[in-house]
Amino acid sequence: MAVTVRAATADDAETLHVVAAATFALACPPHVTPESVATFVADVLSVDCFRRYLADPARNLFLAEDEEQPAGYAMLVAGEPADGDVRAALRLRPTAELSKIYVVPGHHGAGVSRLLMDAALDSAGRRGAVGVWLGVNQLNERAQRFYRKSGFEQVGTKRFLVGDRYEDDYVFERPL
């Protein structure tokens, strides 16, 4: 079955939350507790959060679907990063953040992340960005391989709060 990627709409907030809740833990290191994952999902990936994200003109969200079943999603955030460590590490301006890119396990290895990446990079270029950055957990080697294969390189580090514990992330960047 063919997977398609489309711009998410306000009607997709609940679907995005369901996909986010099902996939976020996959990117976390093994020591992150289920309680910390649940707190993060409630605080950052709730239906209400996705409604706000979808209404934010600085964001573009994309939904990958297989026969109208969700296969994954991505979120791009245009503009200068708020995190000082990220600002100091980046070399390309104007920039956009690939804030989220997650694929449902049954679709891993099927090219869904490539389709989502292409949609996000295209969106960043249309917004006038000359570079895109992302944060990736330092223990998530699978994601790091995908990002390197997609033209990203490590340019710095930052911290990322999950529950009540900070995790160490690499900052990756690539030109458009």
KABEL-V639822 format. One record per residue. N is the residue number from 0. RES is the residue in one small letter. PHI is phi in whole degrees, 0 to 359 (none if undefined). D_LAST is the distance of its C-alpha to the last C-alpha in Angstrom with 1 decimal. Layout:
# KABEL-V639822
N_RES_PHI_D_LAST + N_RES_PHI_D_LAST
This chain:
# KABEL-V639822
0_m_none_30.2 + 1_a_278_26.9 + 2_v_263_24.4 + 3_t_240_22.6 + 4_v_238_20.0 + 5_r_222_20.6 + 6_a_294_20.0 + 7_a_286_22.6 + 8_t_241_25.4 + 9_a_304_28.1 + 10_d_289_30.3 + 11_d_265_28.0 + 12_a_304_28.6 + 13_e_293_31.3 + 14_t_298_29.5 + 15_l_299_26.5 + 16_h_299_28.9 + 17_v_298_30.7 + 18_v_295_27.6 + 19_a_298_26.5 + 20_a_296_30.1 + 21_a_279_30.3 + 22_t_244_27.1 + 23_f_303_26.5 + 24_a_299_29.2 + 25_l_296_27.6 + 26_a_266_24.9 + 27_c_273_27.7 + 28_p_294_29.5 + 29_p_300_33.1 + 30_h_281_34.8 + 31_v_288_33.4 + 32_t_282_36.3 + 33_p_303_36.6 + 34_e_294_37.7 + 35_s_293_34.6 + 36_v_298_32.4 + 37_a_298_34.7 + 38_t_296_34.4 + 39_f_297_30.6 + 40_v_300_30.6 + 41_a_293_33.3 + 42_d_275_31.6 + 43_v_236_27.9 + 44_l_236_27.8 + 45_s_285_30.9 + 46_v_302_31.3 + 47_d_297_31.7 + 48_c_299_28.5 + 49_f_295_26.6 + 50_r_299_28.5 + 51_r_294_27.2 + 52_y_301_23.6 + 53_l_294_23.8 + 54_a_273_25.5 + 55_d_280_23.0 + 56_p_294_20.9 + 57_a_276_18.1 + 58_r_244_17.7 + 59_n_234_16.7 + 60_l_244_18.6 + 61_f_233_18.6 + 62_l_241_21.7 + 63_a_266_22.0 + 64_e_225_25.6 + 65_d_236_27.9 + 66_e_54_30.9 + 67_e_68_30.2 + 68_q_264_30.4 + 69_p_294_27.5 + 70_a_245_25.5 + 71_g_167_22.8 + 72_y_206_20.5 + 73_a_217_17.3 + 74_m_224_16.8 + 75_l_250_13.9 + 76_v_237_15.0 + 77_a_279_13.6 + 78_g_114_14.8 + 79_e_292_16.0 + 80_p_291_17.4 + 81_a_283_21.2 + 82_d_287_21.6 + 83_g_296_22.5 + 84_d_296_21.6 + 85_v_292_18.0 + 86_r_305_17.8 + 87_a_291_19.3 + 88_a_279_17.1 + 89_l_290_13.6 + 90_r_247_12.5 + 91_l_247_9.5 + 92_r_224_10.8 + 93_p_294_10.7 + 94_t_231_9.7 + 95_a_217_10.4 + 96_e_258_12.4 + 97_l_276_12.6 + 98_s_287_16.3 + 99_k_212_17.9 + 100_i_206_17.6 + 101_y_225_21.1 + 102_v_234_22.9 + 103_v_297_26.7 + 104_p_311_28.4 + 105_g_296_29.9 + 106_h_247_26.5 + 107_h_297_25.1 + 108_g_80_24.2 + 109_a_255_24.1 + 110_g_89_20.3 + 111_v_294_20.2 + 112_s_296_17.6 + 113_r_295_15.3 + 114_l_297_16.0 + 115_l_294_15.4 + 116_m_299_12.1 + 117_d_300_11.0 + 118_a_296_12.6 + 119_a_292_11.0 + 120_l_295_7.3 + 121_d_299_8.7 + 122_s_298_10.6 + 123_a_299_8.2 + 124_g_297_6.7 + 125_r_295_10.5 + 126_r_277_11.4 + 127_g_94_9.7 + 128_a_289_7.5 + 129_v_253_5.3 + 130_g_213_5.4 + 131_v_230_7.2 + 132_w_233_10.6 + 133_l_204_13.7 + 134_g_250_17.2 + 135_v_221_19.1 + 136_n_303_22.8 + 137_q_296_23.8 + 138_l_265_26.2 + 139_n_270_23.9 + 140_e_292_23.3 + 141_r_298_22.5 + 142_a_296_19.5 + 143_q_300_18.4 + 144_r_299_18.7 + 145_f_298_16.6 + 146_y_294_13.7 + 147_r_296_14.0 + 148_k_297_14.3 + 149_s_271_11.0 + 150_g_97_9.3 + 151_f_274_10.2 + 152_e_223_12.8 + 153_q_289_15.6 + 154_v_235_15.7 + 155_g_179_18.7 + 156_t_223_21.1 + 157_k_205_22.3 + 158_r_249_25.2 + 159_f_222_25.2 + 160_l_274_28.4 + 161_v_235_29.8 + 162_g_67_33.3 + 163_d_249_35.2 + 164_r_231_33.3 + 165_y_276_30.2 + 166_e_253_28.0 + 167_d_263_25.9 + 168_d_243_22.2 + 169_y_271_19.5 + 170_v_259_16.4 + 171_f_249_13.3 + 172_e_216_9.8 + 173_r_213_6.6 + 174_p_281_3.8 + 175_l_263_0.0
